[in-house]
């Protein structure tokens, strides 16, 4: 009988590393229904940048149908799902789109996520960028990782593959990534877990300065006294840059790769706001607050503007959109709004969407509206609908109010690292920002590693101190 490992070897485009060969062998047992208790079988693939995780997944999706398995590709964000689609040449979805359905509570009218029924059997659910998956309860969901596990293992013939890089930033407000934590997965979900750590950088990546520096950084960050020395010499894809050369660098990157394929990654929302203002004024020569062609990023989940059957499901925190046309501006409820026609940049075939956006968040140093601003908006909308005598009709009018449901957005030319995580750009400019030596710690190195591994073709290290270089 043919083995999965042999089929993977035949489908693999290169000679596998030792770690990849060991992973192929693990798949023989992983997909064998006759062994172990055959329940909640999970494969945890941890691999650093350049260790060939994507090549393994690309080969796996070719091989699975030969062994009568279906597969579903998923990622935490729309941008990460798009990256996954590009490298696998198969359709990938956000986790939310697959496992949840947005429903309205019949009593309160509140929107919340309801777990979808999973009728799949003999299906391998493959989840990339698992380091980004949290497990905190929110909006009707018990916890994303919990709900993902319950969904996948609705039938014991299904399998779960979690793929991620343990050197990257964990989810916001957490100090570790629960989906990459063996002990957490076994303790919390009773998974029958196989795991492997890919460490060897594949031969095709050895000439990459981006991966050379990422590997050096990752190896140093686990030392008691890290000595990080980034290297640009001998590489054609990594450059040092000072602020006085940034304009030339951005013009070069935009002309070579396109505006959507280049970004600045910085360490705070305040710095992102400053860079976005600079880029719009100096590079794009935009003089209005919004212009046709502007790229925006949604900074808070929004469930109001897409059809129920939309491939995107909902407009998620971190999704990217481009302004196709500007329809109207108005001031209301103490805030400023624009009505826009938007193209969803992470869903190429999605039709344009008309939506209201809040302009005030564009220039705020906060990540989104403050709790007080959101509360004031809600109370103002309630006052506007206070004349509706029927309580149920009044509640419905409030919940469907376009101003209450307006998108919260920021410009998308410069991003914080958490917002960039899961995405990749051809050209990435990483700005050190203000940094004192007492802040050079593991958190900083994780930020730095995550930022530089967003670059596919060229990496520009902006305003970095000499101590970080040979």
Buried (B, 14 or more C-beta within 10 A) or exposed (E): EEBBBEBBBEBBEEEBBEBBBEBBBBBBBBBBEEEEEEEBBBBBBBBBBBBBBBBBBBBBBBBBEEBEBEBBBBBBBBBBBBBBBEBBEBEBBBBBBBBBEBEBEEEEEEBBBEBBEBEBEBBBBBBBBBBBBBBBEEEBBBBBBBBBBBBBBBEBBBBBBBBBBBBBBBBBEEEEBBBBBEEBBBEBBEBBBBBBBBBBBBEEBEEBBBBBBBBBBBBBBEEEEBEBEBEBEEBEBBBBBEEEBBEEBBEBBBEEBEBBBBBBBBBBBBBBBBBBBBBBEEBBEBEEBBEEEBBBBBBBBBBBBBEEEBBBBBBBBBBBBBBBEBEEBEEBBEBBBBBBBBBBBBBEEBEBBEBBBBBBBBEBEEBBBEEEBBEBBBEBBBEBBEEBEEEEEBBBBBBEBBBBBBBBBBBBBBBBBBBBBBBBBBBBBBBBBEBEEEEBEEEBBBBBBBBBBBBBBBBBBBBBEEEBBE
